[in-house]
Amino acid sequence: MGLGILSFLGLAGLPWLIRLRQVLRGTRGDAPQSADAILVLGRRLEEDRLTPVFEARLAHAESLWRRGLASRILVAGGTTGTANRSEAEAGRDWLLGRGVPDTAILLEDRSQHTLENLFNVRATLRDEGWRTLLVVSDPLHLARAKATAQGLDLSVRCSPALEAPPRRGSLSWWRRAAAEAFLLHWYHTGMLYSRLIRSRRQLERVT
């Protein structure tokens, strides 16, 4: 994180502006295509309940599943914050309540953040013999999710949950966009630094 801040300040914020453009462009997602599975990225629970953002992600994944774009929905997210159950478990329960059969739902319930979501999911793909993922998240999160997935050599297409708050163009939306731009910059800075110092340990965590 410190290296990301230093590079940000040293270049007068130019990297942030570049990443902000990527975040904004990423909100459009990719044209939907059939995949081996739909991946719903987790979101921290509030008092063991889904947030509106997480619920919007799940609703969009359900819609894609009902359209036949994949036969399985993979819900990611471990136990975070003060929750007593994992994000993945809460997401599964929501999908079951919407009529999605248990046989169509898989869980990744150990991760704490986006990188771990995708790192752990990669093992599931290998075990199942899957090659492609349709990644679902809220629009402003997609650029970072896609960059992280590509860093892990995953074949993904991204689909935005357009109903997820905050409302597009609102002050909260721009604040989130700014934060995502910095997190995306931090991710790329960490990748570059790990390669420059040839840190096998760090690279194993992100590639």
C-alpha atoms as one frame of an Amber mdcrd trajectory, in Angstrom:
protein
   0.000   0.000   0.000   2.839   2.417   0.872   4.526   1.956  -2.499   1.246
   2.672  -4.237   0.824   5.929  -2.313   4.406   7.038  -3.020   4.104   6.363
  -6.747   0.756   8.137  -6.773   2.182  11.246  -5.115   5.441  11.184  -7.044
   3.675  11.306 -10.394   1.230  14.046  -9.359  -1.760  11.726  -9.428  -1.376
  10.753 -13.094  -1.538   6.987 -12.378  -4.790   7.545 -10.477  -6.311   9.393
 -13.424  -5.328   6.563 -15.760  -6.824   3.977 -13.407  -9.952   6.073 -12.900
 -10.520   5.977 -16.646 -10.147   2.198 -16.558 -12.619   1.938 -13.670 -15.184
   4.037 -15.543 -14.731   2.094 -18.764 -15.026  -1.154 -16.817 -18.518  -0.292
 -15.611 -19.866  -1.325 -19.030 -18.664  -4.884 -18.604 -18.341  -7.307 -21.506
 -20.903  -8.637 -23.932 -22.414 -11.661 -22.160 -21.366 -15.060 -23.461 -21.848
 -18.589 -22.213 -19.345 -19.706 -19.587 -18.646 -22.721 -17.420 -19.839 -20.883
 -14.312 -21.101 -17.546 -13.051 -18.956 -16.146 -10.243 -20.557 -13.782  -7.743
 -17.893 -11.887  -5.823 -18.626 -11.561  -2.112 -19.498  -8.482  -0.115 -19.236
  -7.983   3.638 -22.435  -8.737   5.530 -24.080  -6.311   7.931 -25.281  -8.097
  11.088 -25.307 -11.344   9.104 -27.591  -9.828   6.473 -26.926  -9.112   2.812
 -26.194  -5.532   1.869 -28.106  -4.018  -1.066 -24.898  -4.232  -3.130 -24.464
  -7.962  -2.493 -28.147  -8.634  -3.115 -27.950  -6.802  -6.442 -24.959  -8.929
  -7.435 -26.832 -12.125  -6.579 -29.984 -11.000  -8.393 -27.976 -10.302 -11.535
 -26.238 -13.685 -11.298 -29.623 -15.371 -10.964 -30.828 -13.542 -14.072 -27.800
 -14.695 -16.068 -28.293 -18.259 -14.827 -31.963 -18.246 -15.856 -30.913 -17.015
 -19.292 -28.819 -20.162 -19.612 -25.410 -18.482 -19.775 -23.994 -21.019 -17.291
 -25.310 -24.036 -15.418 -23.584 -23.234 -12.117 -23.353 -20.196  -9.857 -20.219
 -19.959  -7.738 -20.623 -17.642  -4.746 -17.401 -16.376  -3.159 -16.672 -14.806
   0.205 -15.567 -15.951   3.642 -16.557 -14.864   7.125 -15.601 -11.200   7.468
 -16.098  -8.436  10.009 -18.393  -9.447  12.868 -20.498 -11.891  10.831 -21.305
 -15.357  12.129 -21.598 -16.910   8.692 -19.708 -16.567   5.463 -20.697 -14.287
   2.626 -20.889 -17.336   0.381 -23.331 -19.101   2.714 -25.535 -16.020   2.911
 -25.479 -15.740  -0.872 -26.411 -19.401  -1.298 -29.369 -19.006   1.058 -30.604
 -16.013  -0.963 -30.345 -17.942  -4.221 -32.114 -20.969  -2.729 -34.911 -18.668
  -1.633 -35.249 -17.524  -5.248 -35.671 -21.073  -6.489 -32.142 -21.798  -7.697
 -31.491 -25.490  -6.890 -28.760 -26.417  -4.465 -27.107 -28.554  -7.160 -26.502
 -25.403  -9.232 -24.665 -23.538  -6.441 -21.035 -23.869  -5.392 -19.309 -21.961
  -2.582 -15.865 -20.485  -2.008 -16.163 -19.570   1.673 -12.592 -18.940   2.838
 -11.570 -15.660   1.188 -11.384 -12.215   2.772 -11.080  -9.964  -0.303 -11.221
  -9.916  -4.105  -7.738 -11.327  -4.688  -8.421 -14.262  -2.371 -11.872 -14.739
  -3.957 -10.286 -15.278  -7.353  -7.170 -17.093  -6.135  -9.288 -19.715  -4.362
 -11.805 -19.941  -7.202  -8.976 -20.778  -9.590  -8.452 -24.042  -7.686 -12.150
 -24.869  -8.087 -11.932 -24.266 -11.833  -9.014 -26.655 -12.096 -10.788 -29.301
 -10.010 -13.963 -29.046 -12.094 -12.171 -28.829 -15.428 -13.735 -25.439 -16.163
 -12.080 -22.819 -18.348 -14.323 -19.744 -18.418 -16.061 -17.574 -15.823 -18.740
 -14.922 -16.072 -17.821 -12.594 -13.206 -20.605 -10.604 -11.556 -20.059  -7.580
  -9.353 -21.237  -3.989  -9.065 -20.066  -1.823 -11.996 -17.314   0.149 -10.244
 -15.669  -3.037  -8.941 -15.352  -4.746 -12.306 -12.116  -3.150 -13.557 -10.208
  -4.318 -10.482 -11.879  -7.720 -10.534 -10.969  -8.239 -14.186  -7.365  -7.085
 -13.717  -6.963  -9.437 -10.766  -8.498 -12.351 -12.675  -6.234 -11.759 -15.660
  -3.236 -11.573 -13.337  -4.197 -15.060 -12.145  -4.462 -16.224 -15.781  -8.214
 -16.749 -15.551 -10.409 -16.484 -18.640 -13.224 -14.164 -17.577 -15.933 -11.921
 -18.919 -17.464  -9.364 -16.591 -21.135  -8.529 -16.176 -22.229  -5.523 -14.089
 -25.057  -5.636 -11.557 -26.477  -2.315 -12.690 -29.020  -2.065  -9.870 -26.319
  -2.053  -7.203 -25.963   1.181  -5.225 -24.675   3.845  -5.187 -26.685   5.590
  -7.893 -24.602   6.330 -10.977 -23.296   9.913 -10.992 -24.041  10.557  -7.309
 -21.411  11.842  -4.901 -21.176   8.385  -3.315 -20.673   6.857  -6.749 -17.763
   9.176  -7.533 -16.206   8.532  -4.123 -16.352   4.807  -4.769 -14.909   5.304
  -8.256 -12.005   7.282  -6.770 -11.334   4.580  -4.187 -11.462   1.821  -6.809
  -9.020   3.755  -9.003  -6.508   3.870  -6.164  -7.003   0.171  -5.322  -6.478
  -0.710  -8.984  -3.313   1.406  -9.024  -2.121  -0.285  -5.830  -2.705  -3.730
  -7.365  -0.698  -2.944 -10.511   2.064  -1.293  -8.470   2.326  -4.381  -6.275
   2.510  -6.652  -9.313   5.253  -4.531 -10.908   7.252  -4.319  -7.677   7.041
  -8.083  -7.109   8.343  -8.736 -10.609  11.125  -6.174 -10.319  12.474  -7.688
  -7.103  11.694 -11.192  -8.367   9.889 -12.073  -5.170   8.607 -15.592  -5.726
   6.648 -15.481  -2.477   4.763 -12.328  -3.420   4.188 -13.402  -7.001   2.681
 -16.706  -5.862   0.007 -14.687  -4.064  -1.039 -12.640  -7.105  -0.276 -14.767
 -10.181
